[in-house]
């Protein structure tokens, strides 16, 4: 990958030319098919990954086999940083949701570049800060809000948008908001009976946005 291509990605866009020239020779192209595991949870991780094309899901499994989705990553996202930085195991499984093209950087060499180029270290810190903020919001939702409020918040943010990788199923919604499919199904039926949402050609359409917002706000004020 040349420096012009690297500079098109947000995490590298602000780097100076010298830093880009140091990074470019490290880049290696890798491809994964939909459903393929890129990194398993608790495995050693020796690389940093940049998504060029496709979508990646990060999730954790409980001892009972229940999934909790941490993030859906899109092109331009960087992952694999944490085990490279702390030298410990991978926190979550990274799975290709679609066919994926990745730019892979050897972890030790990437870490050395961060030591030598403060502008790269700063952009990596900003990337990690965004991830921490997103995870903090998710933890707050799980700890403080009942499932009904979490589902209302999810619907307000995502119901009327179609993920590029696949449609929102009850199972996928459940893993996103930290519950199980049956609970999501019951609540969706209740919301429909209350006239808050409706199904239209396999999609969920919001009918009463104000009431959904009130469900979220009422939990915020408790």
GUVEX-547914 format. One record per residue (C-alpha): residue in three letters; residue number from 1; x, y, z. Coordinates in Angstrom, 3 decimals. Each point is the difference from the previous one (the first is absolute). Layout:
lomi->ALA, seza->NUM, u->X, v->Y, w->Z
...
# end
This chain:
lomi->UNK, seza->1, u->0.000, v->0.000, w->0.000
lomi->UNK, seza->2, u->1.380, v->3.424, w->-0.926
lomi->UNK, seza->3, u->-0.155, v->3.095, w->2.185
lomi->UNK, seza->4, u->-2.795, v->1.556, w->-2.079
lomi->UNK, seza->5, u->-2.223, v->-3.008, w->0.726
lomi->UNK, seza->6, u->0.898, v->0.020, w->3.687
lomi->UNK, seza->7, u->-0.868, v->3.673, w->0.298
lomi->UNK, seza->8, u->-3.564, v->-0.640, w->-1.190
lomi->UNK, seza->9, u->-0.827, v->-1.740, w->3.302
lomi->UNK, seza->10, u->-1.020, v->2.307, w->2.885
lomi->UNK, seza->11, u->2.470, v->-1.440, w->2.512
lomi->UNK, seza->12, u->2.913, v->0.734, w->-2.348
lomi->UNK, seza->13, u->-1.327, v->3.161, w->-1.664
lomi->UNK, seza->14, u->1.754, v->2.438, w->2.378
lomi->UNK, seza->15, u->3.375, v->-1.724, w->0.004
lomi->UNK, seza->16, u->2.986, v->1.721, w->-1.570
lomi->UNK, seza->17, u->1.651, v->-1.430, w->-3.099
lomi->UNK, seza->18, u->2.973, v->-1.401, w->1.904
lomi->UNK, seza->19, u->-2.293, v->-2.046, w->2.255
lomi->UNK, seza->20, u->-2.031, v->-1.267, w->-2.951
lomi->UNK, seza->21, u->3.182, v->-1.063, w->-1.774
lomi->UNK, seza->22, u->1.002, v->-1.992, w->3.087
lomi->UNK, seza->23, u->-3.394, v->-1.727, w->0.260
lomi->UNK, seza->24, u->-0.581, v->-0.852, w->-3.668
lomi->UNK, seza->25, u->2.611, v->-2.810, w->-0.321
lomi->UNK, seza->26, u->-1.572, v->-1.846, w->2.942
lomi->UNK, seza->27, u->-3.428, v->-0.323, w->-1.606
lomi->UNK, seza->28, u->-1.031, v->-3.482, w->-1.121
lomi->UNK, seza->29, u->-3.243, v->-0.848, w->-1.806
lomi->UNK, seza->30, u->-2.184, v->-2.777, w->1.422
lomi->UNK, seza->31, u->-3.508, v->-1.163, w->-0.924
lomi->UNK, seza->32, u->-2.641, v->-1.871, w->2.001
lomi->UNK, seza->33, u->-3.317, v->-1.458, w->-1.098
lomi->UNK, seza->34, u->-3.299, v->0.703, w->1.770
lomi->UNK, seza->35, u->-0.221, v->-1.957, w->3.252
lomi->UNK, seza->36, u->3.733, v->-0.599, w->0.261
lomi->UNK, seza->37, u->1.669, v->0.697, w->3.352
lomi->UNK, seza->38, u->2.799, v->2.545, w->-0.279
lomi->UNK, seza->39, u->1.113, v->-0.117, w->3.643
lomi->UNK, seza->40, u->-1.539, v->-2.300, w->2.637
lomi->UNK, seza->41, u->-0.701, v->1.304, w->3.496
lomi->UNK, seza->42, u->2.811, v->-0.600, w->2.527
lomi->UNK, seza->43, u->2.494, v->-0.879, w->-2.733
lomi->UNK, seza->44, u->3.363, v->1.737, w->-0.380
lomi->UNK, seza->45, u->-0.168, v->2.852, w->-2.501
lomi->UNK, seza->46, u->3.095, v->0.929, w->-1.976
lomi->UNK, seza->47, u->-1.465, v->2.484, w->-2.479
lomi->UNK, seza->48, u->-1.912, v->3.242, w->-0.315
lomi->UNK, seza->49, u->-2.812, v->-0.052, w->-2.559
lomi->UNK, seza->50, u->-1.480, v->2.757, w->-2.163
lomi->UNK, seza->51, u->-3.261, v->-0.787, w->-1.802
lomi->UNK, seza->52, u->0.194, v->1.018, w->-3.657
lomi->UNK, seza->53, u->-3.236, v->-1.619, w->-1.203
lomi->UNK, seza->54, u->-2.804, v->-1.841, w->1.763
lomi->UNK, seza->55, u->-1.244, v->-0.170, w->3.567
lomi->UNK, seza->56, u->1.319, v->-1.692, w->3.143
lomi->UNK, seza->57, u->-1.818, v->-0.960, w->3.196
lomi->UNK, seza->58, u->1.711, v->-0.028, w->3.419
lomi->UNK, seza->59, u->-1.696, v->-2.207, w->2.580
lomi->UNK, seza->60, u->0.574, v->-1.909, w->3.222
lomi->UNK, seza->61, u->-1.441, v->-3.361, w->1.072
lomi->UNK, seza->62, u->-1.145, v->-0.955, w->3.493
lomi->UNK, seza->63, u->0.707, v->-3.447, w->1.434
lomi->UNK, seza->64, u->-3.582, v->-0.914, w->-0.982
lomi->UNK, seza->65, u->0.685, v->0.985, w->-3.611
lomi->UNK, seza->66, u->-1.958, v->3.249, w->0.084
lomi->UNK, seza->67, u->1.356, v->2.755, w->-2.238
lomi->UNK, seza->68, u->0.513, v->3.634, w->0.909
lomi->UNK, seza->69, u->0.848, v->2.266, w->-2.920
lomi->UNK, seza->70, u->2.505, v->2.733, w->0.809
lomi->UNK, seza->71, u->0.083, v->1.727, w->-3.380
lomi->UNK, seza->72, u->-0.702, v->-0.159, w->-3.703
lomi->UNK, seza->73, u->2.996, v->1.367, w->-1.891
lomi->UNK, seza->74, u->-0.123, v->1.625, w->-3.427
lomi->UNK, seza->75, u->2.657, v->0.915, w->-2.576
lomi->UNK, seza->76, u->2.659, v->2.249, w->1.496
lomi->UNK, seza->77, u->-0.219, v->-1.594, w->3.453
lomi->UNK, seza->78, u->3.144, v->-1.187, w->1.745
lomi->UNK, seza->79, u->-0.080, v->-2.979, w->2.372
lomi->UNK, seza->80, u->2.444, v->-2.273, w->1.817
lomi->UNK, seza->81, u->1.680, v->2.929, w->1.750
lomi->UNK, seza->82, u->-0.673, v->-0.900, w->3.632
lomi->UNK, seza->83, u->1.843, v->-3.360, w->0.145
lomi->UNK, seza->84, u->2.879, v->1.558, w->-1.929
lomi->UNK, seza->85, u->0.234, v->2.817, w->2.548
lomi->UNK, seza->86, u->-0.409, v->-2.020, w->3.216
lomi->UNK, seza->87, u->1.495, v->-3.314, w->-1.152
lomi->UNK, seza->88, u->-2.996, v->-2.006, w->1.184
lomi->UNK, seza->89, u->-2.593, v->-2.158, w->-1.723
lomi->UNK, seza->90, u->-2.655, v->1.208, w->-2.424
lomi->UNK, seza->91, u->-3.095, v->1.348, w->1.762
lomi->UNK, seza->92, u->-2.554, v->-1.015, w->-2.633
lomi->UNK, seza->93, u->-0.472, v->-2.163, w->-3.044
lomi->UNK, seza->94, u->0.228, v->1.893, w->-3.297
lomi->UNK, seza->95, u->-2.222, v->-1.571, w->-2.664
lomi->UNK, seza->96, u->-0.434, v->1.008, w->-3.639
lomi->UNK, seza->97, u->-3.673, v->0.911, w->-0.462
lomi->UNK, seza->98, u->0.501, v->0.337, w->-3.739
lomi->UNK, seza->99, u->2.913, v->-0.782, w->-2.259
lomi->UNK, seza->100, u->2.718, v->2.210, w->1.439
lomi->UNK, seza->101, u->3.216, v->1.534, w->-1.316
lomi->UNK, seza->102, u->2.456, v->0.971, w->2.718
lomi->UNK, seza->103, u->3.256, v->1.875, w->0.147
lomi->UNK, seza->104, u->2.092, v->-1.799, w->2.630
lomi->UNK, seza->105, u->2.945, v->1.523, w->1.874
lomi->UNK, seza->106, u->2.417, v->-2.139, w->2.081
lomi->UNK, seza->107, u->-0.702, v->0.991, w->3.596
lomi->UNK, seza->108, u->3.534, v->0.350, w->1.335
lomi->UNK, seza->109, u->1.098, v->2.167, w->-2.922
lomi->UNK, seza->110, u->-3.155, v->2.113, w->0.254
lomi->UNK, seza->111, u->0.754, v->0.522, w->3.704
lomi->UNK, seza->112, u->3.569, v->1.067, w->-0.821
lomi->UNK, seza->113, u->-1.357, v->2.563, w->-2.457
lomi->UNK, seza->114, u->-2.237, v->1.416, w->2.712
lomi->UNK, seza->115, u->3.102, v->0.552, w->2.150
lomi->UNK, seza->116, u->1.816, v->1.735, w->-2.855
lomi->UNK, seza->117, u->-2.872, v->2.050, w->-1.405
lomi->UNK, seza->118, u->-2.059, v->1.936, w->2.560
lomi->UNK, seza->119, u->-2.610, v->0.955, w->-2.612
lomi->UNK, seza->120, u->-0.817, v->-3.713, w->-0.516
lomi->UNK, seza->121, u->-0.135, v->-0.601, w->3.764
lomi->UNK, seza->122, u->-2.441, v->2.911, w->0.363
lomi->UNK, seza->123, u->-2.338, v->-1.324, w->-2.704
lomi->UNK, seza->124, u->0.068, v->-3.469, w->1.557
lomi->UNK, seza->125, u->-0.846, v->1.556, w->3.390
lomi->UNK, seza->126, u->-2.923, v->1.850, w->-1.584
lomi->UNK, seza->127, u->-1.234, v->-3.223, w->-1.595
lomi->UNK, seza->128, u->0.140, v->-1.803, w->3.349
lomi->UNK, seza->129, u->-1.753, v->2.918, w->1.708
lomi->UNK, seza->130, u->-2.907, v->-0.294, w->-2.437
lomi->UNK, seza->131, u->-0.235, v->-3.731, w->0.713
lomi->UNK, seza->132, u->0.065, v->0.593, w->3.775
lomi->UNK, seza->133, u->-2.759, v->2.594, w->-0.308
lomi->UNK, seza->134, u->-2.188, v->-2.381, w->-2.019
lomi->UNK, seza->135, u->0.577, v->-2.842, w->2.464
lomi->UNK, seza->136, u->-0.709, v->2.309, w->2.958
lomi->UNK, seza->137, u->-3.369, v->0.901, w->-1.516
lomi->UNK, seza->138, u->-0.769, v->-3.684, w->-0.543
lomi->UNK, seza->139, u->0.977, v->-0.892, w->3.591
lomi->UNK, seza->140, u->-2.138, v->2.854, w->1.355
lomi->UNK, seza->141, u->-3.003, v->-1.256, w->-1.986
lomi->UNK, seza->142, u->0.448, v->-3.563, w->1.288
lomi->UNK, seza->143, u->0.527, v->1.068, w->3.605
lomi->UNK, seza->144, u->-2.618, v->2.730, w->0.364
lomi->UNK, seza->145, u->-2.819, v->-0.542, w->-2.486
lomi->UNK, seza->146, u->-2.572, v->-2.812, w->-0.275
lomi->UNK, seza->147, u->-0.276, v->-1.912, w->-3.256
lomi->UNK, seza->148, u->-3.144, v->1.930, w->-1.028
lomi->UNK, seza->149, u->1.907, v->3.303, w->0.086
lomi->UNK, seza->150, u->3.039, v->-1.508, w->-1.735
lomi->UNK, seza->151, u->-2.196, v->-1.331, w->-2.793
lomi->UNK, seza->152, u->-1.758, v->3.363, w->-0.365
lomi->UNK, seza->153, u->3.380, v->1.731, w->-0.284
lomi->UNK, seza->154, u->1.152, v->-2.554, w->-2.562
lomi->UNK, seza->155, u->-3.139, v->0.439, w->-2.106
lomi->UNK, seza->156, u->0.353, v->3.779, w->0.020
lomi->UNK, seza->157, u->3.589, v->-0.300, w->-1.232
lomi->UNK, seza->158, u->-0.165, v->-2.974, w->-2.363
lomi->UNK, seza->159, u->-3.507, v->-1.223, w->-0.853
lomi->UNK, seza->160, u->-0.398, v->2.049, w->-3.154
lomi->UNK, seza->161, u->3.503, v->-0.557, w->-1.300
lomi->UNK, seza->162, u->1.056, v->-3.224, w->-1.683
lomi->UNK, seza->163, u->3.452, v->-1.297, w->0.901
lomi->UNK, seza->164, u->2.092, v->-0.414, w->-3.135
lomi->UNK, seza->165, u->1.045, v->-3.470, w->1.116
lomi->UNK, seza->166, u->-3.464, v->-1.471, w->0.698
lomi->UNK, seza->167, u->-3.421, v->0.825, w->1.410
lomi->UNK, seza->168, u->-0.660, v->0.350, w->3.721
lomi->UNK, seza->169, u->-1.360, v->-3.286, w->1.326
lomi->UNK, seza->170, u->-1.376, v->-0.528, w->3.505
lomi->UNK, seza->171, u->3.110, v->-2.024, w->0.809
lomi->UNK, seza->172, u->2.310, v->2.746, w->-1.210
lomi->UNK, seza->173, u->-1.920, v->2.679, w->1.892
lomi->UNK, seza->174, u->0.189, v->-2.141, w->3.151
lomi->UNK, seza->175, u->3.763, v->-0.400, w->-0.216
lomi->UNK, seza->176, u->0.343, v->3.737, w->-0.626
lomi->UNK, seza->177, u->-2.004, v->1.110, w->3.069
lomi->UNK, seza->178, u->1.101, v->-2.770, w->2.360
lomi->UNK, seza->179, u->-3.011, v->-2.277, w->0.312
lomi->UNK, seza->180, u->-1.503, v->-3.085, w->-1.680
lomi->UNK, seza->181, u->-2.104, v->-0.459, w->-3.117
lomi->UNK, seza->182, u->-3.227, v->-0.980, w->1.829
lomi->UNK, seza->183, u->0.035, v->3.201, w->2.063
lomi->UNK, seza->184, u->0.517, v->2.131, w->-3.108
lomi->UNK, seza->185, u->-2.851, v->-1.815, w->-1.745
lomi->UNK, seza->186, u->-2.411, v->0.604, w->2.899
lomi->UNK, seza->187, u->0.899, v->3.673, w->0.266
lomi->UNK, seza->188, u->-0.283, v->0.576, w->-3.753
lomi->UNK, seza->189, u->-3.485, v->-1.545, w->0.050
lomi->UNK, seza->190, u->-0.922, v->2.210, w->2.959
lomi->UNK, seza->191, u->1.311, v->3.119, w->-1.757
lomi->UNK, seza->192, u->-2.022, v->-0.947, w->-3.086
lomi->UNK, seza->193, u->-3.169, v->-0.523, w->2.059
lomi->UNK, seza->194, u->0.547, v->3.399, w->1.638
lomi->UNK, seza->195, u->0.237, v->1.585, w->-3.444
lomi->UNK, seza->196, u->3.626, v->1.037, w->0.365
lomi->UNK, seza->197, u->1.375, v->-2.006, w->-2.927
lomi->UNK, seza->198, u->-1.257, v->-2.099, w->-2.891
lomi->UNK, seza->199, u->1.452, v->-2.592, w->-2.313
lomi->UNK, seza->200, u->0.149, v->0.922, w->-3.660
lomi->UNK, seza->201, u->1.455, v->-2.404, w->-2.578
lomi->UNK, seza->202, u->2.200, v->-1.625, w->2.607
lomi->UNK, seza->203, u->1.191, v->3.321, w->1.430
lomi->UNK, seza->204, u->-0.804, v->1.739, w->3.276
lomi->UNK, seza->205, u->-1.479, v->3.455, w->-0.520
lomi->UNK, seza->206, u->-0.364, v->2.505, w->2.848
lomi->UNK, seza->207, u->-3.579, v->1.281, w->0.313
lomi->UNK, seza->208, u->0.190, v->1.915, w->3.295
lomi->UNK, seza->209, u->3.502, v->1.416, w->0.465
lomi->UNK, seza->210, u->-1.085, v->2.332, w->2.823
lomi->UNK, seza->211, u->-1.145, v->-2.865, w->2.226
lomi->UNK, seza->212, u->3.151, v->-2.013, w->-0.649
lomi->UNK, seza->213, u->2.033, v->3.064, w->0.972
lomi->UNK, seza->214, u->-2.065, v->0.369, w->3.176
lomi->UNK, seza->215, u->0.770, v->-3.634, w->0.920
lomi->UNK, seza->216, u->3.709, v->0.781, w->-0.243
lomi->UNK, seza->217, u->-0.276, v->3.368, w->1.806
lomi->UNK, seza->218, u->-2.089, v->-1.457, w->2.836
lomi->UNK, seza->219, u->2.800, v->-2.458, w->0.745
lomi->UNK, seza->220, u->2.620, v->2.759, w->-0.248
lomi->UNK, seza->221, u->-1.814, v->1.948, w->2.720
lomi->UNK, seza->222, u->-0.366, v->-2.866, w->2.454
# end
